Amino acid sequence: MFTGIIQSIGEVIEHNTQEQGDLRFHIKTGLSDYDRIQVGDSIAMDGVCLTVVERQDDVVAVDVSLETVRKTSVNDWRAGQAVNIEPALTLQTPLGGHLVSGHVDGLAQCINRESEARSEVFTFQIPTEFKRYIVPKGSITLNGVSLTVNTVDGNRFNVNLIPHTLEATNLSTIQVDHQVNFEIDIMARYAEKMIQEKNVS
């Protein structure tokens, strides 16, 4: 589990396609305390929960399954690309965002970006089947960043990024037509499941 509070901006060092078609990446994490990351640990990269399979100082290797390739933006990662990094939540970690699983639901497309005072307001569009999970003032994760939904219009919603978020994450690079990984609030899924079970019974 994660919080959606990004700890560093990492960098893709190498992207390799394995014999069976899945991927392996080497990522420089940019973490000041990288020694706490060990082989076998979970780590979120642009909101994708991955397992560290190798580590050499600040550089970790992660394997990416074909299922993850199909549902996320990882197939577009190239050397030099910035990725948002968050190590797994511990019992000592402040829960400053919301509970994030790192299981990406799909890709959201940016359809508008405009300045508002010192912030940037982004409008995203998601597949229609997910619109029921997005509510005003609810939580959503974009590229691993925990954000608050401002307004909702069908399968479109907007979020406000303050200067700190723009500086501390790679969302500052997002422009119209770019895609980001999104994860709906896991609590919404549980609520839907409980309502379905109640209606059946």
C-alpha positions as CSV (number, residue, x, y, z in Angstrom):
1,M,0.0,0.0,0.0
2,F,1.0,3.6,-0.6
3,T,-0.2,7.1,0.3
4,G,0.0,9.0,-3.0
5,I,2.6,11.4,-1.5
6,I,5.6,11.3,-3.9
7,Q,9.0,10.9,-2.2
8,S,11.2,11.7,-5.2
9,I,11.3,12.0,-9.0
10,G,13.3,9.1,-10.4
11,E,14.8,8.6,-13.8
12,V,14.5,5.7,-16.3
13,I,18.1,4.5,-17.0
14,E,17.4,1.5,-19.2
15,H,14.4,-0.2,-20.8
16,N,14.7,-3.8,-21.9
17,T,12.2,-6.2,-23.5
18,Q,12.6,-9.8,-22.2
19,E,12.4,-12.9,-24.3
20,Q,8.8,-13.5,-23.4
21,G,7.8,-9.9,-24.3
22,D,7.5,-8.5,-20.8
23,L,9.8,-5.7,-19.6
24,R,12.6,-4.9,-17.3
25,F,13.5,-1.4,-16.3
26,H,16.5,0.1,-14.4
27,I,15.4,3.2,-12.5
28,K,17.4,5.7,-10.6
29,T,15.1,6.4,-7.6
30,G,16.4,9.8,-6.5
31,L,15.7,8.8,-2.9
32,S,18.0,10.3,-0.3
33,D,17.7,7.2,1.9
34,Y,17.8,4.6,-0.9
35,D,19.4,2.0,1.4
36,R,16.0,1.3,2.9
37,I,14.9,-0.2,-0.5
38,Q,15.7,-3.9,-0.6
39,V,15.2,-6.6,-3.1
40,G,11.7,-7.9,-2.8
41,D,10.3,-4.6,-1.7
42,S,7.3,-3.0,-3.4
43,I,7.8,0.5,-4.9
44,A,5.3,2.7,-6.8
45,M,6.6,4.2,-10.0
46,D,4.1,6.6,-11.6
47,G,1.5,4.9,-9.5
48,V,2.4,1.4,-10.6
49,C,3.2,-1.0,-7.8
50,L,6.3,-2.9,-8.8
51,T,8.7,-5.3,-7.1
52,V,12.4,-4.5,-6.8
53,V,14.4,-7.4,-8.2
54,E,17.8,-5.9,-8.1
55,R,19.5,-2.9,-6.5
56,Q,22.8,-1.2,-7.0
57,D,23.1,1.8,-4.8
58,D,20.4,4.2,-6.0
59,V,19.4,2.2,-9.1
60,V,16.8,-0.5,-8.9
61,A,15.6,-3.0,-11.5
62,V,11.9,-3.9,-11.7
63,D,10.1,-6.4,-13.9
64,V,6.8,-5.4,-15.6
65,S,4.2,-8.1,-16.6
66,L,2.3,-8.0,-19.8
67,E,-0.9,-7.2,-17.9
68,T,0.7,-4.1,-16.5
69,V,2.0,-3.1,-19.9
70,R,-1.6,-3.3,-21.3
71,K,-3.1,-1.2,-18.5
72,T,-0.5,1.5,-17.9
73,S,1.9,3.9,-19.5
74,V,5.0,1.8,-18.8
75,N,5.5,0.7,-22.4
76,D,6.2,4.4,-23.2
77,W,8.9,4.8,-20.6
78,R,12.2,5.6,-22.2
79,A,15.7,6.4,-20.9
80,G,15.8,9.8,-19.3
81,Q,12.1,9.9,-18.5
82,A,11.1,11.2,-15.1
83,V,8.9,8.9,-13.0
84,N,7.2,9.6,-9.6
85,I,8.6,7.4,-6.8
86,E,7.0,6.3,-3.6
87,P,8.3,3.4,-1.4
88,A,5.7,1.2,0.2
89,L,3.7,2.5,3.2
90,T,5.0,1.5,6.7
91,L,3.3,1.8,10.1
92,Q,5.5,4.8,10.7
93,T,4.5,6.6,7.5
94,P,2.1,9.6,7.9
95,L,-1.0,9.0,5.8
96,G,-0.9,12.4,4.1
97,G,-2.8,11.4,1.0
98,H,-5.2,8.5,0.8
99,L,-4.8,4.7,0.7
100,V,-3.4,3.7,-2.7
101,S,-2.9,0.2,-3.9
102,G,-0.6,0.8,-6.9
103,H,-3.0,-1.3,-9.0
104,V,-3.6,1.0,-11.9
105,D,-7.1,1.0,-13.4
106,G,-6.1,2.5,-16.8
107,L,-5.1,5.7,-18.6
108,A,-6.6,9.1,-18.2
109,Q,-6.2,11.6,-21.0
110,C,-5.5,15.3,-20.3
111,I,-8.0,17.4,-22.3
112,N,-7.3,20.8,-20.8
113,R,-4.7,22.6,-18.8
114,E,-5.0,26.2,-17.6
115,S,-3.4,28.5,-15.0
116,E,-5.4,29.7,-12.0
117,A,-3.4,32.1,-9.7
118,R,-0.2,30.1,-8.9
119,S,-1.8,26.7,-9.5
120,E,-2.6,24.7,-12.7
121,V,-6.0,23.2,-13.2
122,F,-6.0,20.0,-15.3
123,T,-9.1,18.3,-16.8
124,F,-8.9,14.6,-17.6
125,Q,-11.1,12.1,-19.3
126,I,-11.3,8.5,-18.2
127,P,-13.1,5.4,-19.7
128,T,-16.8,5.7,-19.2
129,E,-17.1,2.6,-17.1
130,F,-15.1,4.3,-14.3
131,K,-17.1,7.5,-14.1
132,R,-19.3,6.2,-11.3
133,Y,-16.3,6.1,-9.0
134,I,-15.3,9.8,-9.4
135,V,-17.1,12.3,-7.1
136,P,-16.4,16.0,-6.3
137,K,-14.0,16.3,-3.3
138,G,-13.2,12.6,-3.5
139,S,-9.7,11.2,-4.1
140,I,-8.0,10.0,-7.2
141,T,-4.5,8.9,-8.0
142,L,-2.7,10.2,-11.1
143,N,0.8,8.9,-11.9
144,G,0.9,7.9,-8.2
145,V,-0.1,11.3,-6.9
146,S,-3.0,11.6,-4.5
147,L,-5.2,14.4,-5.6
148,T,-8.6,15.8,-4.8
149,V,-11.3,15.9,-7.5
150,N,-12.7,19.4,-8.0
151,T,-15.6,19.0,-10.3
152,V,-17.0,16.1,-12.3
153,D,-18.8,16.1,-15.7
154,G,-19.7,12.6,-16.9
155,N,-16.4,10.8,-17.4
156,R,-14.4,14.1,-17.2
157,F,-13.1,15.7,-14.0
158,N,-10.6,18.3,-13.0
159,V,-7.9,18.6,-10.3
160,N,-6.0,21.6,-9.0
161,L,-2.2,21.3,-8.7
162,I,-0.5,23.7,-6.3
163,P,3.1,24.8,-6.9
164,H,4.6,22.3,-4.5
165,T,2.9,19.4,-6.3
166,L,4.1,20.7,-9.7
167,E,7.7,20.9,-8.3
168,A,7.7,17.6,-6.5
169,T,6.2,15.4,-9.2
170,N,6.3,14.8,-13.0
171,L,2.7,16.1,-13.5
172,S,4.2,19.5,-14.4
173,T,5.2,17.9,-17.8
174,I,1.6,16.8,-18.6
175,Q,0.1,18.7,-21.6
176,V,-3.2,18.3,-23.5
177,D,-3.5,14.8,-25.1
178,H,-0.9,13.3,-22.7
179,Q,-2.0,10.2,-20.8
180,V,-1.4,9.4,-17.1
181,N,-2.0,6.3,-15.0
182,F,-5.1,6.6,-12.8
183,E,-6.3,4.6,-9.9
184,I,-9.7,5.2,-8.4
185,D,-10.2,5.3,-4.6
186,I,-10.2,1.8,-3.4
187,M,-12.9,2.7,-0.8
188,A,-15.3,3.4,-3.8
189,R,-14.9,-0.2,-4.9
190,Y,-15.7,-1.6,-1.5
191,A,-18.7,0.7,-1.1
192,E,-20.0,-0.5,-4.5
193,K,-19.5,-4.1,-3.6
194,M,-21.3,-3.8,-0.3
195,I,-24.3,-2.1,-1.9
196,Q,-24.5,-4.8,-4.6
197,E,-24.4,-7.5,-2.0
198,K,-27.1,-5.8,0.0
199,N,-29.4,-5.4,-3.0
200,V,-28.9,-9.1,-3.9
201,S,-29.8,-10.3,-0.4
